[in-house]
Amino acid sequence: MEYKNTYNSINNKRPIAFFDSGVGGLTVFEKVKKLLPNENYLYFGDTKNMPYGEKTKDQLINFADKIFRFFEKHNAKAVVMACNTTSAVTYETLKDRYNFDIYPIIQTASKFIANLDNVKKMAVIATPATINSKAYSREILKYNKNLEIFELAAPNWVRIVEEHRIYSPQSIMQVEEILEQLKDFNPDKIVLACTHYPYLMDVLKKFLPEEKFIDPSKTFAEYIKNDLEKKNLLNNEFEYEKFYVSSDPQNFKDASKTFYEIKTLPKVIDL
Protein backbone atom coordinates (compact mmCIF):
# COMPACT_ATOMS: atom_id res chain seq x y z
CA MET A 1 0.00 0.00 0.00
CA GLU A 2 2.83 2.39 0.89
CA TYR A 3 4.51 1.66 -2.48
CA LYS A 4 1.25 2.37 -4.30
CA ASN A 5 0.80 5.70 -2.49
CA THR A 6 4.38 6.70 -3.32
CA TYR A 7 3.86 5.77 -6.98
CA ASN A 8 0.62 7.78 -7.15
CA SER A 9 2.31 10.78 -5.58
CA ILE A 10 5.16 10.71 -8.12
CA ASN A 11 2.75 10.09 -10.99
CA ASN A 12 0.49 12.96 -9.94
CA LYS A 13 3.40 15.40 -9.78
CA ARG A 14 3.81 15.05 -13.55
CA PRO A 15 2.93 18.36 -15.24
CA ILE A 16 -0.16 19.40 -17.16
CA ALA A 17 1.00 20.75 -20.52
CA PHE A 18 -0.63 23.39 -22.74
CA PHE A 19 0.09 24.52 -26.27
CA ASP A 20 -1.07 27.11 -28.73
CA SER A 21 0.42 29.08 -31.62
CA GLY A 22 1.19 31.92 -29.20
CA VAL A 23 -0.26 33.64 -26.14
CA GLY A 24 -3.89 32.70 -26.86
CA GLY A 25 -3.75 29.48 -24.88
CA LEU A 26 -3.01 31.49 -21.75
CA THR A 27 -6.73 32.27 -21.61
CA VAL A 28 -7.23 28.58 -20.82
CA PHE A 29 -4.02 28.19 -18.78
CA GLU A 30 -4.97 31.03 -16.42
CA LYS A 31 -8.41 29.53 -15.73
CA VAL A 32 -7.07 26.01 -15.14
CA LYS A 33 -4.35 27.35 -12.83
CA LYS A 34 -6.97 29.17 -10.74
CA LEU A 35 -8.96 25.94 -10.38
CA LEU A 36 -5.86 23.75 -9.84
CA PRO A 37 -3.20 25.87 -8.08
CA ASN A 38 -1.24 22.83 -6.85
CA GLU A 39 -0.41 21.46 -10.30
CA ASN A 40 2.91 21.73 -12.14
CA TYR A 41 2.64 23.23 -15.61
CA LEU A 42 4.32 23.39 -19.01
CA TYR A 43 3.28 25.79 -21.77
CA PHE A 44 4.54 25.86 -25.35
CA GLY A 45 3.77 28.80 -27.64
CA ASP A 46 4.67 27.94 -31.24
CA THR A 47 5.36 31.57 -32.11
CA LYS A 48 7.61 30.73 -35.07
CA ASN A 49 4.69 29.11 -36.90
CA MET A 50 1.96 31.54 -35.79
CA PRO A 51 -0.78 32.02 -36.96
CA TYR A 52 -1.97 28.41 -37.19
CA GLY A 53 -5.23 29.46 -38.84
CA GLU A 54 -3.45 29.99 -42.16
CA LYS A 55 -1.64 26.62 -42.21
CA THR A 56 -2.54 23.38 -44.02
CA LYS A 57 -3.74 20.24 -42.25
CA ASP A 58 -0.41 18.46 -42.88
CA GLN A 59 1.55 21.38 -41.45
CA LEU A 60 -0.65 21.52 -38.35
CA ILE A 61 -0.35 17.77 -37.75
CA ASN A 62 3.44 18.06 -38.04
CA PHE A 63 3.60 21.00 -35.58
CA ALA A 64 1.29 19.32 -33.06
CA ASP A 65 3.08 15.96 -33.23
CA LYS A 66 6.47 17.57 -32.51
CA ILE A 67 5.01 19.48 -29.56
CA PHE A 68 3.35 16.32 -28.20
CA ARG A 69 6.68 14.46 -28.46
CA PHE A 70 8.33 17.33 -26.56
CA PHE A 71 5.70 17.00 -23.82
CA GLU A 72 6.26 13.22 -23.70
CA LYS A 73 9.95 13.81 -23.02
CA HIS A 74 8.94 16.12 -20.18
CA ASN A 75 6.69 13.41 -18.71
CA ALA A 76 3.37 15.28 -19.02
CA LYS A 77 0.36 13.52 -17.51
CA ALA A 78 -2.13 15.50 -19.62
CA VAL A 79 -1.97 17.82 -22.62
CA VAL A 80 -4.45 20.62 -23.17
CA MET A 81 -5.04 21.54 -26.81
CA ALA A 82 -5.76 25.15 -25.93
CA CYS A 83 -5.75 25.99 -29.64
CA ASN A 84 -9.11 25.74 -31.44
CA THR A 85 -7.39 25.34 -34.82
CA THR A 86 -5.39 22.26 -33.83
CA SER A 87 -8.40 20.82 -31.97
CA ALA A 88 -10.41 21.19 -35.18
CA VAL A 89 -7.83 19.89 -37.62
CA THR A 90 -5.44 17.50 -35.84
CA TYR A 91 -7.14 15.91 -32.81
CA GLU A 92 -8.78 12.96 -34.58
CA THR A 93 -5.50 12.07 -36.32
CA LEU A 94 -3.26 12.33 -33.26
CA LYS A 95 -5.44 11.50 -30.24
CA ASP A 96 -4.24 7.89 -29.65
CA ARG A 97 -0.51 8.21 -30.30
CA TYR A 98 0.79 9.33 -26.90
CA ASN A 99 1.05 8.22 -23.28
CA PHE A 100 -1.04 11.05 -21.80
CA ASP A 101 -4.63 12.24 -21.81
CA ILE A 102 -5.41 14.89 -24.44
CA TYR A 103 -8.06 17.56 -23.90
CA PRO A 104 -9.23 19.28 -27.13
CA ILE A 105 -11.09 22.56 -26.57
CA ILE A 106 -13.71 22.28 -29.35
CA GLN A 107 -14.84 18.72 -28.68
CA THR A 108 -14.97 19.39 -24.93
CA ALA A 109 -16.74 22.77 -24.90
CA SER A 110 -19.31 22.10 -27.64
CA LYS A 111 -21.64 20.07 -25.43
CA PHE A 112 -22.03 23.01 -23.05
CA ILE A 113 -22.39 25.54 -25.88
CA ALA A 114 -25.07 23.44 -27.59
CA ASN A 115 -27.29 23.40 -24.53
CA LEU A 116 -27.39 27.06 -23.53
CA ASP A 117 -30.85 28.33 -22.60
CA ASN A 118 -32.81 30.61 -24.92
CA VAL A 119 -30.37 30.29 -27.82
CA LYS A 120 -31.71 29.48 -31.29
CA LYS A 121 -29.11 31.22 -33.45
CA MET A 122 -25.40 30.80 -32.75
CA ALA A 123 -22.50 32.52 -34.50
CA VAL A 124 -18.97 31.10 -34.40
CA ILE A 125 -16.00 33.38 -35.11
CA ALA A 126 -12.72 31.51 -35.61
CA THR A 127 -9.56 31.22 -37.71
CA PRO A 128 -9.91 30.23 -41.39
CA ALA A 129 -8.63 26.68 -40.67
CA THR A 130 -11.19 26.14 -37.89
CA ILE A 131 -14.03 27.49 -40.02
CA ASN A 132 -13.01 25.38 -43.03
CA SER A 133 -13.00 22.26 -40.85
CA LYS A 134 -16.65 22.86 -39.79
CA ALA A 135 -15.60 21.39 -36.42
CA TYR A 136 -17.74 23.67 -34.27
CA SER A 137 -20.97 23.24 -36.23
CA ARG A 138 -20.37 19.48 -36.47
CA GLU A 139 -19.73 19.09 -32.73
CA ILE A 140 -22.48 21.47 -31.56
CA LEU A 141 -25.12 19.87 -33.80
CA LYS A 142 -24.32 16.46 -32.27
CA TYR A 143 -25.92 17.75 -29.07
CA ASN A 144 -28.56 20.14 -30.44
CA LYS A 145 -29.80 19.63 -33.98
CA ASN A 146 -32.22 22.57 -33.72
CA LEU A 147 -29.59 25.30 -33.51
CA GLU A 148 -28.99 27.54 -36.49
CA ILE A 149 -25.23 28.13 -36.79
CA PHE A 150 -23.35 30.77 -38.78
CA GLU A 151 -19.56 30.35 -38.98
CA LEU A 152 -17.31 33.27 -39.83
CA ALA A 153 -13.53 33.52 -40.26
CA ALA A 154 -11.59 36.41 -38.72
CA PRO A 155 -8.17 35.98 -40.35
CA ASN A 156 -6.54 39.10 -38.83
CA TRP A 157 -7.56 38.81 -35.20
CA VAL A 158 -4.74 36.50 -34.03
CA ARG A 159 -2.08 38.86 -35.39
CA ILE A 160 -3.78 41.84 -33.72
CA VAL A 161 -3.33 40.12 -30.35
CA GLU A 162 0.15 38.67 -30.93
CA GLU A 163 1.46 42.03 -32.18
CA HIS A 164 -0.25 43.72 -29.19
CA ARG A 165 -2.00 46.38 -31.26
CA ILE A 166 -5.50 45.73 -29.93
CA TYR A 167 -6.42 49.40 -29.52
CA SER A 168 -5.06 50.75 -32.81
CA PRO A 169 -7.67 52.38 -35.11
CA GLN A 170 -6.95 49.83 -37.85
CA SER A 171 -7.46 46.88 -35.46
CA ILE A 172 -10.72 48.30 -34.13
CA MET A 173 -11.90 48.72 -37.72
CA GLN A 174 -10.96 45.09 -38.54
CA VAL A 175 -12.94 43.86 -35.53
CA GLU A 176 -15.95 45.95 -36.51
CA GLU A 177 -15.81 44.67 -40.13
CA ILE A 178 -16.19 41.07 -38.93
CA LEU A 179 -19.03 41.87 -36.55
CA GLU A 180 -20.84 43.79 -39.31
CA GLN A 181 -21.10 40.52 -41.25
CA LEU A 182 -23.27 39.09 -38.44
CA LYS A 183 -25.89 41.85 -38.53
CA ASP A 184 -28.35 40.12 -40.88
CA PHE A 185 -28.01 36.79 -39.04
CA ASN A 186 -28.54 38.52 -35.65
CA PRO A 187 -27.23 35.71 -33.40
CA ASP A 188 -28.36 35.17 -29.82
CA LYS A 189 -24.79 34.24 -28.84
CA ILE A 190 -21.35 34.48 -30.48
CA VAL A 191 -18.67 31.89 -29.74
CA LEU A 192 -15.15 33.35 -29.63
CA ALA A 193 -13.73 30.17 -31.12
CA CYS A 194 -10.04 31.03 -30.89
CA THR A 195 -8.24 31.42 -27.58
CA HIS A 196 -6.74 34.71 -28.77
CA TYR A 197 -10.13 36.37 -29.24
CA PRO A 198 -11.06 37.03 -25.57
CA TYR A 199 -8.08 39.41 -25.52
CA LEU A 200 -10.22 41.60 -27.83
CA MET A 201 -13.18 41.91 -25.44
CA ASP A 202 -12.57 45.61 -24.71
CA VAL A 203 -13.00 46.28 -28.43
CA LEU A 204 -15.78 43.74 -29.05
CA LYS A 205 -18.01 45.25 -26.37
CA LYS A 206 -17.84 48.63 -28.09
CA PHE A 207 -20.09 47.12 -30.77
CA LEU A 208 -22.13 44.42 -29.01
CA PRO A 209 -23.02 43.64 -25.35
CA GLU A 210 -20.34 41.60 -23.58
CA GLU A 211 -22.89 38.98 -22.46
CA LYS A 212 -23.53 38.08 -26.11
CA PHE A 213 -20.03 36.56 -26.38
CA ILE A 214 -19.06 33.06 -25.20
CA ASP A 215 -15.51 32.23 -24.14
CA PRO A 216 -15.32 28.37 -24.35
CA SER A 217 -12.21 28.31 -22.15
CA LYS A 218 -14.28 28.77 -18.96
CA THR A 219 -16.24 25.53 -19.37
CA PHE A 220 -13.17 23.81 -20.78
CA ALA A 221 -11.11 24.56 -17.64
CA GLU A 222 -13.84 23.20 -15.36
CA TYR A 223 -14.07 20.00 -17.40
CA ILE A 224 -10.28 19.44 -17.20
CA LYS A 225 -10.33 19.88 -13.40
CA ASN A 226 -13.25 17.50 -12.94
CA ASP A 227 -11.80 14.86 -15.25
CA LEU A 228 -8.35 14.83 -13.63
CA GLU A 229 -10.03 14.62 -10.23
CA LYS A 230 -12.13 11.66 -11.39
CA LYS A 231 -8.97 9.91 -12.62
CA ASN A 232 -7.19 10.55 -9.32
CA LEU A 233 -4.43 12.49 -11.11
CA LEU A 234 -4.41 15.69 -9.06
CA ASN A 235 -1.21 16.93 -7.45
CA ASN A 236 -1.13 18.31 -3.91
CA GLU A 237 1.86 20.66 -4.02
CA PHE A 238 2.92 23.17 -6.69
CA GLU A 239 6.63 23.07 -7.62
CA TYR A 240 7.06 24.72 -11.02
CA GLU A 241 5.63 26.24 -14.17
CA LYS A 242 7.76 26.43 -17.30
CA PHE A 243 7.13 28.41 -20.47
CA TYR A 244 8.62 27.64 -23.88
CA VAL A 245 8.37 29.31 -27.28
CA SER A 246 9.74 28.54 -30.73
CA SER A 247 10.82 32.19 -31.31
CA ASP A 248 10.71 35.75 -29.92
CA PRO A 249 10.35 35.17 -26.17
CA GLN A 250 10.21 38.87 -25.29
CA ASN A 251 7.24 39.50 -27.57
CA PHE A 252 5.46 36.50 -26.04
CA LYS A 253 6.09 37.82 -22.52
CA ASP A 254 4.88 41.32 -23.47
CA ALA A 255 1.77 40.07 -25.28
CA SER A 256 0.81 37.72 -22.43
CA LYS A 257 0.25 40.43 -19.81
CA THR A 258 -3.51 40.79 -20.37
CA PHE A 259 -4.13 37.24 -19.12
CA TYR A 260 -1.09 36.03 -17.23
CA GLU A 261 2.03 37.73 -15.92
CA ILE A 262 5.01 35.55 -16.83
CA LYS A 263 7.86 36.25 -14.41
CA THR A 264 10.83 35.22 -16.59
CA LEU A 265 11.47 35.03 -20.30
CA PRO A 266 10.21 31.77 -21.88
CA LYS A 267 12.92 29.39 -23.06
CA VAL A 268 13.35 29.16 -26.84
CA ILE A 269 13.06 25.58 -28.16
CA ASP A 270 13.41 24.75 -31.86
CA LEU A 271 11.44 21.57 -32.51
Buried (B, 14 or more C-beta within 10 A) or exposed (E): EEEEEEEEEEEBBBBBBBBBBBBBBBBBBBBBBEBBEEBBBBBBBBBBBBBBBBBEBEBBBBBBBBBBEBBBEBBBBBBBBBBBBBBBBBBEBBEEEBEBBBBBBBBBBBBBBBEEEEBEBBBBBBBBBBBBBBBBBBBBBEEBEEBEBBBBBBBBBBBBBBEBEBEEEEBBEBBEEBBEBBEEBEBBBBBBBBBBBBBBBEBBEEBEEEEBBBBBBBBBBBBBBEBBEEEEBBBEEBEEBBBBBBBBBEBBBEBBEBBBEBEEEBEBBEB
